[in-house]
């Protein structure tokens, strides 16, 4: 047994005193738990442009990659693809198996397009632009009609968003940014958004009427029939006389709220909104007159029509929460008395297209459905392509043009039960 | 998200696994390696607004007459909304002597693994953090192979978790637990 020496006692006392002092100093740091909170979120922030830059930046540029494709339009073997808020890609699609990019028309705040008689109509913020595209290598801006649209890039595509500061210029786009707020203790509950409104940034031209007009998809806000361009913004149906290269607004009609799409068929316009489908008579094309309203559950909805039936997809999303996801078939033989005759459950239906009873429904991230709608009250699924993302479709002459987050895909649907993939123009991040 | 019953079960399981191991080691130690010992400790951690409790086991080795070291694992019930499982290195400085009450100083340093126990609080991710726990105490010897001790100290433990908020907001919370520590333990 070792003897305990005085040195050992002193050492142990010193050690204990040291640790006691150490503990005391730590205790003086406090016995209150410290909490630091950080709130992170992404929000949309406006991208501004000066008025001069906004006007002067319109013009033809070299072809670029697809980044955020929006609405598509097919005209004379050319695909016109909207790059949301940026402009229009021009693609030579004379061989759908090998589409070739021709160029890019830079149009700030552009979302919608339509083409007739070698004139391309495009929106740019609240203005309507007209391009002469006889020479697609060198499209020429021939007319700007200012302040005709009330749907502008001032409205954020999503929620939450940073409010617009008009003193900074014209809003031409929105970008998603990550925001952080750090605070000691509990973060205060701040709302970066006062209110939000949604702008339908997606959509393709619906059309096909007017012999020299092109063909669009079901999500469009522009439609050409005869010598008239019809456009919808959130609440209005606007009518433009385009019999000359200088379009003239001839009519403006308050339709309702949350108007989203337009589809012309024979002598009628079918206007889709979040709560209803409106049918207008355009036998007097300069002054559309409302014939009826078919109301449905609140949902985001495009519409196409063939024969005596309208096909409407209803979709639930952030803009239309608590909605349903389904395809509805409406009998419109009597446009004054439209009524539902069938509905079919879907997953996440977006745009749709129909050609001679063959119905194509975009299911968003869940792919594409090919349906036999020759008997609208007994629609049968022929094929389901799952591994693609789809937003809208244009079926035309056995070529199905599909737009989605992956890019533009094209299929041969001459054998309707087995689509053959022709080409993909990919999106490049 | 692990239910609380499983968290408690995990801790009990850890203790039940370790205790027989250390007991058998103790048996071995009696014959082969008398410098090893086992420690079981119960702690109370009072804070400014709440009090937590914990338990830990340590496998201790005596290196010299005045220094012991070991590896330990424990469980601290903060329920805020996380509980922590500290895994640590223990260093103990023991005053030499043969008396019945021997002072010592102890330091635990390690890392605490987090467990989400409060199902009422939705958490996307969580993570533990560093543990630092100095203390001083008195070790009481007895005639049997068991010794007990009491100690007082300070405990710092970190943890972090993320919670979904409305829209796409994520709330990240970084907590540093700063508590006094009072413990009683058994050495055998």
Interface residues (C-beta under 8 A of the other chain):
Chain A: X1 X2 X4 X8 X9 X12 X15 X16 X18 X19 X20 X22 X23 X26 X27 X29 X30 X31 X32 X33 X34 X35 X36 X37 X38 X39 X40 X41 X42 X159 X160 X187
Chain B: X46 X47 X48 X49 X65 X66 X80 X93 X95 X96 X97 X98 X103 X105 X134 X135 X136 X152 X153 X154 X156 X165 X167 X168 X169 X170 X171 X172 X173 X174 X175 X176 X177 X178 X179 X180
